[in-house]
Amino acid sequence: MKLFLLVLAGLMAVAMVACGESAIKFEKGTLVTGTVTASDSDVEGWNSESYLVDVIANVEYFVRLTSTNGNVIGIWSVEGDEYIIEVDSEKAARTVAYVFSESEPQELILRSPESDIPADFTFKLWSPSSI
């Protein structure tokens, strides 16, 4: 029994590392709110929070990001290696269209410069189709 529990614990640890151990899973269409105050990544000069969402490849999704206190914040796509959307004090809310190339859980990282924390935000990702 101890061996089984050790193997199970090892598999869970591998799964957590593979999916980003501190990534928060959310459902498409859900309004996500939060505050970036610390960092769960090692990108120097930036603080971040990671989120996971299941998507379908080659489907257009819309992403709406709002900075509720006017600080600079953006959503980085790990898969796309690019910012999906960015907002700041001059443009506190934006909506963009984005297409993922892989059908799998996607990691999205909310980033804010260390100088702009706490960074309060809301975001939502949805598809206009019935997918």
C-alpha positions in Angstrom: 0.0 0.0 0.0 2.9 2.4 0.8 4.4 1.8 -2.6 1.0 2.5 -4.3 0.7 5.8 -2.4 4.3 6.8 -3.2 3.7 6.1 -6.9 0.4 8.1 -6.8 2.1 11.0 -5.1 4.9 11.0 -7.7 2.3 11.0 -10.6 0.5 13.9 -9.0 3.7 15.9 -8.7 4.6 15.3 -12.3 1.1 16.4 -13.4 1.4 19.6 -11.3 4.7 20.5 -12.9 3.4 19.7 -16.4 0.3 21.9 -16.0 2.0 24.7 -14.1 1.8 23.9 -10.4 0.1 27.0 -9.4 -2.1 27.5 -12.5 -5.8 28.2 -11.7 -8.2 26.3 -14.0 -11.3 28.3 -15.3 -14.1 27.6 -17.7 -14.7 29.5 -20.9 -17.3 32.2 -20.4 -16.5 32.7 -16.8 -15.6 36.1 -15.5 -12.3 35.8 -13.7 -11.3 38.5 -11.1 -8.0 38.8 -9.2 -5.1 40.9 -8.2 -1.5 40.3 -9.3 0.6 40.9 -6.1 3.3 38.3 -6.3 4.8 36.1 -9.0 4.4 32.4 -9.8 7.0 32.7 -12.6 10.6 33.5 -12.8 10.4 36.3 -15.4 12.5 39.1 -14.0 10.8 42.4 -13.5 7.3 41.0 -13.9 4.8 39.6 -11.4 2.3 37.1 -12.7 -0.5 34.6 -12.1 -1.1 31.5 -14.3 -4.5 30.3 -15.5 -5.5 27.2 -17.5 -8.4 26.9 -19.9 -9.4 24.1 -22.3 -9.7 25.3 -25.8 -10.3 23.9 -29.3 -7.7 24.6 -32.0 -8.5 26.9 -34.9 -11.6 28.3 -33.2 -11.9 32.1 -32.7 -12.1 33.1 -29.1 -12.7 36.5 -27.7 -10.7 37.8 -24.7 -11.8 40.8 -22.6 -9.3 42.2 -20.1 -9.9 45.1 -17.7 -7.5 46.8 -15.4 -9.7 47.9 -12.6 -7.1 50.1 -10.9 -5.4 51.4 -14.1 -2.1 49.5 -13.7 -0.4 47.9 -16.7 -1.4 44.3 -17.2 -1.4 41.8 -20.0 -2.3 38.2 -20.8 0.6 36.1 -22.2 -0.1 33.0 -24.2 2.5 30.3 -23.3 1.6 28.3 -26.5 1.8 31.3 -28.8 4.8 32.9 -27.0 3.1 36.3 -27.2 0.8 38.7 -25.5 -2.8 38.1 -26.4 -3.9 41.5 -24.9 -2.6 44.4 -22.9 -4.2 47.3 -21.1 -3.0 50.3 -19.1 -4.2 53.5 -17.5 -5.0 55.0 -20.9 -6.9 52.0 -22.2 -8.2 50.2 -19.1 -10.3 47.6 -21.0 -9.9 45.9 -24.3 -11.5 42.9 -26.2 -9.5 41.0 -28.9 -10.0 37.9 -31.0 -7.5 35.1 -30.7 -7.1 31.7 -32.3 -5.2 28.9 -30.5 -3.3 26.4 -32.7 -3.6 23.4 -30.2 -6.6 21.7 -28.7 -5.5 21.2 -25.2 -5.4 23.1 -21.9 -3.7 26.4 -22.6 -1.8 28.3 -20.0 -2.5 32.0 -19.9 -0.3 34.2 -17.7 -1.6 37.5 -16.3 1.5 39.7 -16.1 2.1 43.1 -14.6 5.4 45.0 -14.1 6.7 44.8 -10.5 6.4 48.6 -10.4 2.6 48.4 -11.1 1.5 46.0 -8.4 -1.0 45.4 -7.0 -2.7 45.1 -10.4 -6.4 44.4 -10.1 -8.0 42.8 -13.1 -11.0 41.0 -14.6 -10.9 38.9 -17.7 -13.2 36.6 -19.7 -12.5 34.2 -22.6 -15.4 33.0 -24.7 -16.3 31.7 -28.2 -19.2 33.2 -30.1 -20.1 29.8 -31.4 -21.8 27.1 -29.4 -18.6 25.2 -28.8 
